[in-house]
Amino acid sequence: DGGITQSPKYLFRKEGQNVTLSCEQNLNHDAMYWYRQDPGQGLRLIYYSQIVNDFQKGDIAEGYSVSREKKESFPLTVTSAQKNPTAFYLCASSIVGRGEQFFGPGTRLTVL
Amino acid sequence: QQQVKQSPQSLIVQKGGISIINCAYENTAFDYFPWYQQFPGKGPALLIAIRPDVSEKKEGRFTISFNKSAKQFSLHIMDSQPGDSATYFCAARTAGGTSYGKLTFGQGTILTVHP
């Protein structure tokens, strides 16, 4: 089955630790995205990439970092500089120039 | 900086009723307006979408109405069912430049349909 996988589904970390969220897709999409979802705020774009080895900051990139070494993978690192990292994180992919983005099931990160 | 404003934040309708969710945007450089449906604990999925050269698009019980001059668009769910209970997001796609393809989402509407 083609789709997007995110792991883990739930993640708990202590304050001050960096943590990396995994996102893999087998849809052969060039574009990939990371969103953060908080109640009442919709989805806010963290980073996006339209091609391997290139990525752009979204609206709330501070405290986050990404890499795009392979077309299929777009991991997100939540660093200790992110002041309020507890949230639901969603990864998505799309064909460049096409409107529809396909979302993964999300990772719920809780920082204790 | 919120460029897409969505209302209401929550909506309760009875089974068989009509659910209406509204969105307004400011940026005229948007060229595609999708609606996403999200169930609890899941990622959003595309429900229906419209381009600005069309005033209305219907797919089954779901209809998008688009008013380009007013910079507003809305989702109508006819004959609402309990299975429609979910969070709905409107979005707008940036038309060009280095941000081409970027979606800006509204804040979301939690729809509850009572049996």
Interface residues (C-beta under 8 A of the other chain):
Chain A: I4 A31 Y33 Y35 G40 Q41 G42 L43 R44 L45 Y48 Q50 Q56 G58 D59 L90 A92 S94 V96 G97 R98 G99 E100 Q101 F102 F103 G104 P105 G106
Chain B: Q1 Q6 Q9 Y32 P34 Y36 G41 K42 G43 P44 A45 L46 A49 F89 R93 T98 S99 Y100 G101 K102 L103 T104 F105 G106 Q107 G108
